[in-house]
Amino acid sequence: MTFALTFVMALVIAVLATPISMKLAGQWGAIAYPGGRHVHNRPIPRLGGLAIYAAFWIAALVMQEWDKSIWGLFIGSTVILAVGIWDDICEIRPLVKLFCQIAAASLLFFFDFSMDFISLPFVDHPVIFGDLGLSAVGIILMIFWVVGLVNTVNVSDGLDGLAAGICFIVALLLFWSANRIDQVPAAHLTLALAGSLLGFLFFNFPPARVFMGDSGSMFLGYIIGGISIMGLLKTATILGLVFPLLVLGMPVTDLTFAIIRRKLRGQSIATADRGHLHHRLLDAGLTQRQAVLSMYGISACFGVAAVLGAMGQWIWAFAVLLVVFSLLIIILMRQTAKLAVFGRRHSK
């Protein structure tokens, strides 16, 4: 019953807080204007992340006791939210943003967040870095993991309702995983995240009336990264590192191809472009809503593979992954192949 209350409370607060965030966006100048690589055709407020943040943490505050790790997650996520709001208003430089992300992720170390050990499929015992004389590796991996997820979710925020819907699916699957291994704090947090995202989606699903902005996408990546360390990666089961990665398989694949694509063009990996998966689907003739629903389906397939793997059905999980990866590569390689030819021409 308490799980349901956590979800409903976060949902209701998000519904109430999102219109307030829209008014604040107008007052602070956090507006996304049409043009360039953007696909919307009218100015839209982009401070919805503030509403997601408020709904998530109020629900978490009311529904469970806070220990040291939750306080660390609260402080770090507040820092990353502030950086996102700054970027939504002023559009800070990518390197400055990356430095701030690393600083926010590093804060978690002071609250006992570290990948001291991880568990992997087909390995009977967890890999304990301290036993190998590699204690610092756990800290470095933790920072890399959180910063990586922050940017993975940020990359997926390209269409109305896309990042919110994907993270909603991720939150539900992480709740299933955390509840399955009796990680009650992580289960409550994932349901608070799911409820806040569903409430926000009432305003963000296409056609969107508000965007989450970098304040929202970076906050979501940070929270998902922190919760997965707190509840899943620190549990010596077959879930370990693999489950969160599989659940986020689509944005991870999209980010990987984005890095490859930009390198082929001789550009910085931080350079924005119109080569992401959602751009490819739009170029193929799909509407925004069709593209978003298609990507929800792909994310759900990754989630099914993660659940199958967690239940020990690795052959079926591999079969699902093979199909969905093949589909993604077919879509993404269209643009990458063209850019490879372009690169060879200009290298002569």
N, C-alpha and C positions, 0 to 999 in steps of 0.2 A: 504493500500500500504506500509506503514512504517513497518508493521509486516513482510511482505514478504521480504523487504530489510534487516531487522534484521537477518532473517533466512539465506538468500543468502550470506550476508556478512560474517557471522560466518562460513558458510560452506566453502566458498572460502579460508578464512584465515586458516582454519583447514587443508585443502588440501595442502596449501603452507607451513604451519608450521610443519606438521608431519614429512616430510623428514629431516628437520633441527633438530628436537628432536631426530631422530634416529642417526644422526651423533654425537650429543652431548652425547647420551647414550654410544656410543662406546668410546668417549674420556674420559668420566667420570667413566667408568666401570660399568654402570647400565645395565648389561646383565643378562638375565634369561637363565641359562644352563639347559639342559635336565637332567632327573633323579628324583628319589624320587617320590613324588606325582604329579609331573608335567607330562603333557601328550604330550608336544611337543618334537621333536626329533632333534632339532638343536638350537644353541644359537640365541636368539632373543633380540633385544634392548627393554628395558622396561621403557622408559621415555616419552611415548606418552601423559601422563597427562599434560606435559608442553605445548604441542600443543593445547590441549583442553582448558587449562587455557587461553592461549594467544588469541585464537579465540573468546572465550566467552567474555572476558573482553574488547577486542578491539571493538567488535560489540556493547557491552553495552555502551562503552564510546562514540561512534560515534552517536548512534541512540537515546539516551535519556539523559535528564539532571540527574545529580547525586544528590540525597539528602542524608541526614545523614544515613539512613538505608542502602543505596547502598554502601556508603563508608565503613560502618561497615562490610558489606558482603565482600567487596573487601579486606580489611585488614585481616579479619579472614581467608578468603580462601587463601590468600597469605601465611599466617602462616602455614596452614594445607598442602599447596602444598610443602613448604620448608621441612616440616617434612616428607612428602611422598618421596621427592627426596632423603633426607638423608637415609630413609629406603631402597629405591631402590638401593642405592649405597653400604650402609654399613649393612643393615638388623639389625635395632635396636631392643632391647628387647621389648616384648609385653607390659610390664608394663610402660616402658618409653614412648612408643607410645601412650598408653591410657592416661597418664598424659598430654602429649602434645595435644591430642585431646580435653581433658577437658579444658585445658588452652585456646585453640583456640575458643571453643564454648563459654567460659566465656567472651571473648572479645565482643561478640555481646550484652551483657547486657549494655555496655557503649554507645551503639548506639540505645538504646530504643527497643531492641529485648527482649520480655518477653511474656510468655503465661499468661497475666493478666486475660484473660477469654478464655474459649473455648466453642464451641457449639457442641451439641450432637444430634443424631437422636431422634425423638419423644419427645424432650424437647423444650417447646415453647420459653424459655428464655435462654441466655447463662449463664454458670456458671462463676460468677465473684469472684475470689479468695479474692480480697481486701474486699469485703462485708462480707466475712466469717472470716476475720482476718487472712488470710493465704497468704499474699502477697508474702512471700518468696517461696511459692510453685510454683508460676509462673516462677520464675527464675530457680529453680531446674528442673522443667519439661522441660524448654527450653534447658538447658544443656543436660539433659537426651535424649531429642528428637534428637538433632543434633548429639551427640556422637553415639546414637543408629543407626541413618541413615548412618553415616560414616562407621560403622562396618558392617551394613547390605549390603551396596553396595560392600564393600571390600570382603565380603564372596562370593558374586555372581560372582566375577572376577576369574573364574576358567577355562574357555574355550575361544578360539579365538572368539572375537566379542560378548561374552555373556553379560558382564556388560554394554558395550557401547550400545548394542541393547536394553537391558531392560530399561536403563536410557533414551534412545531415545523415547521409548514408553511412559515412565513416563513423560518426558518433554512435549510431545504433549498433553497428557491428562491433565496435570497441566495447560498448555496454554488454553485448552478448558475451564477448570474450572475458571481460573483467568479472562479470557475474558468474560465469562458468568456473572460474578459478578462485571464487570467493574474495575478490578484491573489492570490498564494499565501498571505500572512499572513491576509488576510480570509477566504479559503477555509477555512483551518484553524480560525479562530475560529468561523465559522458552523457547522462540523461539530461542534466542541466544544459549541456551544450546543444543536444538535439532539440530540446524545447525552445531555447532561445533562437535557434536557426529556423525552426518551423514558423515561429511567430514573425520573424523578420521576412521570411519568404512570402508572407501575405502581401508585402509591399514591394518585394524584389523580383518575384516571378514575372516573366515577360508578359506584357510590357511593364518594365520596372518604373516605380515612382521614386526609388532611392537606390543608391549603390552602397555597398559596404565600405568601399575605398580601401586604401592600404591599411588604415586603422583596423578594419575588420579582417582582411585577409591575413595580415601578419599576426594579429591576435589569435586567429583560429589555428594557424600553423604552430604557433608557440604553445597554445593549450594542448593541441593534439600531441605534439612532441613531448611536452612535460608529462601529460597523463600516461602516455605509453611507457615512458621511463618509470614512472611511479608505480604503475599497476601491472604492466606486462613484461617489460624487459628485465625487471628485477625478480621475476618469478622463474624458477628453473623448470620450465615445461617446454614442450615442443613448440608452443606458440612463439615465445621469445621475440626475436627481431623480425621474423618472417611475417607474422600476422599483420602488423601495421604497414609494412612495405607492400604486401599484396593488396590490402584494402585501398591504399593510395596508389595502386599500380598505374592508373590512367594519367594523373597529373605528373607522376614520376617519369613515365615514358615520354610525355609531351615535353617536359623540361629537358630530358636527355637529348631528344632530337633538336630542341631549340639551341642547345649548346653546340651540337655538331653542325647545325645549319649555319650558325653565326661564324663558327670557325672556318667553314668552307668559303664564306663570303669575306673572310679577313676582318670581321668586325669583333668588337668586344662582346663577351657573353652577356653583358648587361644591356646591350642595345635592344630596344623594343622593335618588333617587326610584326608583320601580318602572316606569319607562317605557322601559327599554332593550330592545333587540331580543330578548334572551333572555327578558325578562319577557313580552313580547308573544307569544312562541312558547309559553311555559308557559300563559299565559291562554287561548291557542287550544286547549289540551287536550293538548299534547305532554308526554311525560315528560321528566325532566332529560336522560336519555341520548339520547332522540330529538331534543331541542332542540340538544344539544351536537353530535351527528352532523350535523344540518342545517346548523349554523353552520360546521362543518368543511367541508362541501360548498360553502357559499357562499364561504368563504375560498379553497378550491381553485380555484373559478371565477375569482376575482380573480387568483390566481396564473397560471392559464392565459392570461388576458388579458395579464398582464405579460410572460410568455414569448413570446407571439405578437407583442407590440409590440417586444420586444427583437430578434426575428428579422425585423422589418420588415413583418410581416403586420398592418398597422394596421387594415385594414377588418375582418378577422376579430376582432381585439382589440376594436374598437369594438362589433361585434355582440354579443360575449360580455358586455361591460360594460353594454350597453343592456338586455339581458335581466336580468342580476343586479341592476342598479340599480333596474329596474322592480319586481322582487320585493321588494327592501328597502324601497322607498318605499311599496308597498302595505301592508307589515306595519307600518312605523313611522308612517305617516300616520294610521292608525286612531286612535291615542292623541292625536297632535298636533291632528287636526281637532276632537276632543272638547274639548281644552284651549283651542283658539281660541274656540269657542263659549262656554266657561266664562269666558274672559277678557272677551269682549264683554258678557256679562251683568253682570259685576261692575264694569264700567267705566261703566255707566249711572248 
